[in-house]
Each structure stands twice: as structure tokens, then as C-alpha cells.
Amino acid sequence: MSVLHRFYTAFAQRDWTTMGACYHPDARFSDPVFTDLDAAGVQAMWRMLLTSGTDLRITFRVLEESATGGRVRWEAWYTFSRTKRPVHNVITAEFTLKDGLILVHRDRFDLWRWSRQALGLPGLLLGWSPIIATKVRSTAAQALAKHREQRSA
């Protein structure tokens, strides 16, 4: 099984340990919320997201994959924990691979579309603005830092 299939199959099964093992030790991750994580950070992010959510469902399709990279389209359905609002997020992921592992992982999705679903009226009215993007990123970074502290204590 290819690393991208292994990664997303583990994701669908909420297996953050296997997901983490798919990353190269020098891995970098970015998306519109978590803009620059190292390998330990991205592993902690998946652990946090998969252990805190209760109703996540994903589907995926590997669009292309070679020894050096790939692209995946994936979709996630879940309840956003802070607002209890349903979210359906559509993501395109681009990968650089090295030694059969994920070296660079970039997820791209429409943050305004996400914020309209997750945040409701504030997301609809201001989700396009840097103010909301900055607040979402800050809140996510704080949650990840807290999660990492609790795991190391």
C-alpha cells in the first residue's frame, strides 16, 4: 500500500499513530489554520483532532502519486466542537515524498467556506477577513500547545 493510501486509510479509521508514522522526521505541514508545523507538531495536531472529535467521517481519492510526490482530494464531515455546528470541508492535499514518507504536506481549503459552517453568522459576515483567519489560527495554535503540554506532563 502506498504511503498516501496508508495515511488516509488510517485517517478514516482515526488511527493517528499510523498517520504519524507516515511522516518523515523532517516533515513540514501547512493548511489555512495550522500554517507551519514540523513533524512533531503535525503528529500532535492529528492526535488532538482525532481524539477530541467524536463524529469525524472522511473520504479520499488519491489523484496522483509517484516516488517524489502526490495529490489527494479528501472530504471531512464532523461537528465543530466549539459551536456544535456541522462542517463539510473539501480539501486538496499536495505532498512531497522522501524515502517513502511524507516530507511536505500542504492542505488547501476555502477558509471562508469553513468559517461559514463552523462559526455560523460571524463566519458568514467576517470569515473572508484577516481578522477571523487570525483568530481561528490563534485559537487553534493555543489548543495545540495546550494539548502538547498535557501530553508531556
C-alpha positions in Angstrom: 0.0 0.0 0.0 1.4 3.4 -0.9 2.1 5.9 1.9 -0.8 8.2 0.8 -3.3 5.3 0.8 -1.9 4.2 4.2 -2.1 7.7 5.6 -5.7 8.3 4.6 -6.9 4.8 5.4 -5.5 5.4 8.9 -7.2 8.8 9.0 -10.6 7.2 8.1 -10.0 4.8 10.9 -9.0 7.6 13.3 -5.6 6.0 13.8 -3.3 8.9 14.5 -0.4 6.7 15.4 -0.2 5.2 11.9 -0.8 8.6 10.4 2.2 10.0 12.3 4.4 7.1 11.2 3.8 8.2 7.6 5.7 11.4 8.1 9.4 11.8 7.5 11.4 13.0 10.6 12.0 16.3 8.8 8.3 16.8 7.7 6.5 20.1 7.4 2.8 20.6 7.3 0.6 23.6 6.5 -3.0 24.4 5.9 -5.1 27.6 6.2 -5.4 27.1 10.0 -2.1 25.4 11.0 0.3 27.4 8.8 3.7 25.8 9.6 4.1 22.6 11.7 7.1 20.4 12.0 6.9 16.6 12.2 6.2 16.5 15.9 3.7 19.3 15.6 1.7 17.7 12.8 1.6 14.4 14.7 0.3 16.2 17.7 -2.3 18.0 15.6 -3.7 14.8 14.2 -3.7 13.2 17.7 -5.5 16.2 19.1 -8.1 16.4 16.3 -8.8 12.7 16.2 -9.0 12.2 20.0 -11.2 15.3 20.6 -13.8 14.8 17.8 -16.4 12.2 18.0 -18.2 12.1 14.7 -15.5 12.6 12.0 -16.0 10.9 8.7 -13.7 11.2 5.8 -13.5 10.1 2.2 -10.5 10.4 -0.1 -9.2 9.8 -3.6 -5.5 9.7 -4.5 -5.4 11.8 -7.7 -1.7 11.1 -8.3 1.3 9.6 -6.6 4.9 9.0 -7.6 8.0 8.3 -5.6 8.5 12.0 -5.1 5.0 13.4 -4.5 1.3 13.3 -4.9 -2.1 14.9 -4.7 -5.2 13.8 -2.8 -8.7 15.2 -2.7 -10.4 14.4 0.6 -13.6 15.5 2.3 -14.4 15.6 6.0 -17.7 15.7 7.8 -17.8 16.5 11.5 -19.3 18.6 14.2 -17.1 21.6 15.1 -16.6 21.2 18.9 -16.7 24.9 19.9 -20.1 25.7 18.2 -21.6 22.2 17.8 -22.2 23.2 14.1 -21.9 20.6 11.3 -19.0 21.1 8.9 -18.3 19.5 5.5 -14.8 20.5 4.4 -13.4 19.8 0.9 -9.6 19.7 0.8 -6.9 19.3 -1.8 -3.6 17.9 -0.3 -0.3 18.2 -2.1 2.7 16.1 -1.0 6.4 15.9 -1.4 7.7 12.4 -0.5 11.1 11.3 0.6 12.3 7.8 1.5 8.7 6.6 1.1 7.4 9.0 3.7 5.6 12.4 3.7 8.2 15.2 3.7 5.9 18.2 2.9 2.1 18.1 3.3 0.0 21.1 2.2 -3.7 21.0 2.7 -5.7 23.7 0.8 -9.3 24.6 1.5 -11.6 27.6 1.5 -11.3 29.1 5.0 -14.3 31.4 4.4 -16.5 28.4 3.4 -15.3 26.5 6.5 -15.9 29.5 8.8 -19.4 30.0 7.5 -20.2 26.4 8.5 -18.2 26.2 11.7 -18.8 29.7 13.1 -22.3 30.5 11.7 -23.2 34.2 11.3 -19.8 35.6 12.4 -18.1 33.3 9.8 -20.6 34.3 7.2 -20.2 38.0 7.8 -16.4 38.1 8.6 -15.0 34.8 7.6 -13.4 36.3 4.5 -11.5 38.8 6.6 -7.9 38.5 8.0 -9.5 39.2 11.5 -11.3 35.9 11.5 -8.4 34.0 9.9 -6.0 35.3 12.5 -8.5 34.5 15.4 -9.0 30.9 14.0 -5.3 30.4 13.7 -4.6 31.8 17.1 -7.3 29.7 18.8 -6.0 26.5 17.0 -2.4 27.2 17.9 -3.4 27.7 21.6 -5.4 24.4 21.6 -2.5 22.5 20.0 0.0 24.0 22.5 -2.3 23.0 25.4 -2.7 19.5 24.0 1.1 19.1 23.7 1.7 20.3 27.2 -0.9 17.9 28.6 0.7 15.0 26.7 4.2 15.8 28.0 3.1 16.3 31.7 
